[in-house]
């Protein structure tokens, strides 16, 4: 298991880039706001402080936008799949 705190100030994934992670990921937004996009179904998820999402391993996703002020702070827990 790996736990990380991520601080974003208006960043987004580069055009055409998709995360394709080998581990399951649980993400909670502590402050700020963000929009995630999932490749399958071209679905989006708008998040605000207190929202969370579980992203299974190899579900391709990207960060469309993050709030700059106040910064968007994420807590991400990565769990190895068996």
ZAFI-749435 format. One record per residue: x, y, z of N, C-alpha, C, CB in turn; residue in three letters. Coordinates in steps of 0.02 Angstrom, whole numbers, padded with zeros to 5 digits, always signed. Glycine has a CB too. Example, Ala and Ser with C-alpha at 12.3 -4.5 7.8 and 13.67 -1.06 7.14 Angstrom:
BEGIN
+00660-00284+00390+00615-00225+00390+00660-00165+00390+00565-00224+00452ala;+00642-00112+00354+00684-00053+00357+00645+00002+00394+00704-00030+00286ser;
END
This chain:
BEGIN
+00043-00058+00000+00000+00000+00000+00045+00062+00000-00048+00000+00061unk;+00023+00111-00038+00060+00175-00042+00009+00231-00033+00098+00182-00111unk;+00025+00279+00010-00018+00336+00023+00019+00399+00004-00040+00338+00099unk;-00015+00443-00033+00017+00505-00053-00031+00564-00047+00045+00500-00124unk;-00003+00621-00033-00039+00684-00031-00017+00723-00092-00026+00725+00036unk;-00065+00746-00132-00051+00781-00194-00081+00851-00189-00078+00742-00256unk;-00042+00901-00204-00067+00970-00204-00066+00995-00277-00024+01017-00158unk;-00125+01014-00301-00132+01040-00370-00155+01112-00367-00182+00996-00411unk;-00126+01153-00410-00145+01224-00413-00161+01243-00485-00087+01269-00385unk;-00214+01213-00510-00236+01228-00578-00208+01180-00631-00216+01297-00596unk;-00171+01130-00611-00142+01083-00659-00196+01037-00688-00087+01043-00626unk;-00179+01009-00745-00220+00958-00778-00173+00910-00814-00271+00991-00829unk;-00199+00852-00832-00160+00804-00870-00144+00834-00939-00197+00736-00877unk;-00086+00819-00967-00070+00843-01034-00120+00816-01085+00002+00823-01054unk;-00132+00853-01139-00178+00829-01191-00159+00758-01215-00179+00878-01251unk;-00208+00715-01219-00197+00647-01243-00168+00599-01192-00152+00649-01301unk;-00151+00623-01132-00121+00580-01081-00175+00547-01039-00073+00620-01036unk;-00167+00482-01026-00213+00444-00982-00172+00407-00930-00258+00395-01023unk;-00192+00412-00867-00164+00369-00815-00189+00298-00826-00181+00395-00743unk;-00145+00250-00822-00163+00179-00827-00121+00144-00774-00150+00149-00900unk;-00145+00145-00712-00105+00124-00655-00115+00050-00640-00123+00165-00594unk;-00063+00016-00617-00067-00055-00603-00103-00073-00538+00002-00084-00601unk;-00116-00022-00496-00147-00034-00430-00216-00001-00426-00102-00008-00374unk;-00259-00029-00383-00321+00005-00366-00304+00070-00330-00368-00041-00322unk;-00346+00121-00339-00332+00185-00307-00396+00212-00275-00305+00236-00359unk;-00390+00233-00213-00444+00268-00177-00421+00340-00170-00460+00235-00107unk;-00462+00387-00192-00444+00458-00191-00498+00497-00155-00433+00485-00263unk;-00478+00540-00108-00524+00586-00075-00497+00657-00086-00534+00570+00002unk;-00542+00703-00101-00523+00773-00110-00530+00808-00043-00567+00807-00165unk;-00475+00833-00016-00475+00865+00050-00495+00939+00045-00407+00859+00082unk;-00470+00974-00006-00488+01044-00018-00490+01055-00093-00438+01094+00016unk;-00523+01110-00113-00524+01128-00184-00577+01090-00223-00458+01115-00214unk;-00566+01086-00288-00613+01053-00333-00574+01027-00393-00670+01102-00355unk;-00603+00977-00426-00569+00946-00484-00621+00912-00528-00515+00896-00462unk;-00601+00899-00590-00641+00859-00635-00597+00803-00662-00672+00902-00693unk;-00621+00741-00654-00587+00683-00683-00626+00662-00745-00582+00625-00632unk;-00590+00634-00794-00622+00604-00853-00598+00532-00858-00604+00645-00918unk;-00645+00488-00872-00631+00417-00880-00638+00400-00954-00678+00373-00836unk;-00590+00363-00980-00590+00347-01052-00652+00307-01072-00526+00309-01071unk;-00669+00257-01032-00727+00216-01048-00791+00257-01042-00730+00153-01002unk;-00827+00262-01096-00890+00300-01096-00880+00375-01096-00930+00280-01037unk;-00818+00398-01098-00802+00469-01096-00839+00504-01039-00821+00502-01163unk;-00841+00470-00981-00877+00496-00922-00833+00545-00883-00898+00437-00876unk;-00866+00595-00853-00830+00643-00810-00858+00639-00739-00837+00715-00838unk;-00816+00660-00693-00835+00662-00622-00811+00728-00593-00806+00601-00582unk;-00857+00771-00574-00840+00834-00540-00835+00820-00466-00893+00890-00555unk;-00780+00841-00435-00767+00828-00365-00757+00893-00327-00707+00782-00356unk;-00780+00893-00264-00768+00949-00219-00742+00920-00153-00834+00992-00207unk;-00721+00962-00108-00694+00939-00044-00742+00891-00010-00679+00999+00003unk;-00715+00834+00011-00755+00782+00044-00777+00727-00002-00815+00813+00075unk;-00774+00738-00068-00793+00685-00116-00736+00635-00123-00810+00716-00185unk;-00755+00574-00140-00705+00521-00149-00725+00477-00207-00696+00479-00084unk;-00677+00440-00232-00689+00394-00287-00640+00336-00281-00681+00430-00357unk;-00662+00277-00300-00618+00218-00306-00608+00205-00380-00649+00155-00270unk;-00545+00200-00400-00527+00188-00469-00492+00120-00473-00483+00246-00498unk;-00523+00070-00503-00491+00005-00508-00428+00008-00552-00540-00047-00537unk;-00383-00039-00540-00322-00043-00580-00339-00044-00654-00281-00106-00561unk;-00299-00009-00694-00303-00007-00767-00365+00027-00794-00299-00076-00794unk;-00403+00062-00753-00457+00104-00779-00425+00170-00799-00515+00115-00725unk;-00423+00182-00864-00389+00241-00890-00428+00304-00873-00379+00236-00967unk;-00391+00353-00845-00423+00415-00823-00373+00472-00828-00449+00408-00751unk;-00399+00532-00824-00357+00592-00828-00387+00647-00785-00349+00616-00901unk;-00346+00696-00768-00370+00754-00730-00383+00809-00781-00317+00777-00676unk;-00446+00830-00786-00465+00882-00834-00447+00952-00808-00539+00878-00849unk;-00460+00964-00744-00448+01030-00715-00444+01024-00639-00503+01081-00737unk;-00405+01067-00609-00404+01073-00536-00410+01146-00517-00339+01041-00506unk;-00441+01158-00460-00448+01226-00434-00380+01250-00409-00501+01230-00377unk;-00363+01313-00424-00298+01340-00404-00300+01373-00335-00275+01390-00456unk;-00355+01406-00319-00359+01444-00257-00427+01436-00225-00343+01518-00269unk;-00433+01401-00169-00377+01370-00134-00352+01309-00172-00399+01350-00063unk;-00292+01288-00159-00264+01230-00194-00308+01168-00185-00194+01216-00169unk;-00305+01125-00235-00339+01061-00231-00291+01011-00199-00362+01037-00303unk;-00312+00984-00142-00270+00936-00106-00305+00868-00108-00257+00959-00032unk;-00269+00819-00133-00293+00751-00140-00258+00706-00090-00283+00725-00212unk;-00293+00656-00065-00262+00601-00028-00275+00539-00070-00291+00594+00046unk;-00222+00507-00092-00228+00448-00135-00198+00387-00100-00193+00460-00204unk;-00236+00334-00098-00213+00270-00070-00211+00219-00126-00260+00246-00011unk;-00152+00194-00141-00142+00145-00194-00135+00076-00162-00078+00163-00238unk;-00177+00030-00185-00176-00039-00158-00157-00087-00214-00244-00059-00127unk;-00108-00128-00200-00087-00177-00250-00142-00227-00262-00023-00213-00228unk;-00152-00243-00325-00201-00295-00342-00166-00362-00342-00234-00281-00411unk;-00204-00414-00328-00172-00481-00326-00187-00520-00388-00196-00520-00266unk;
END
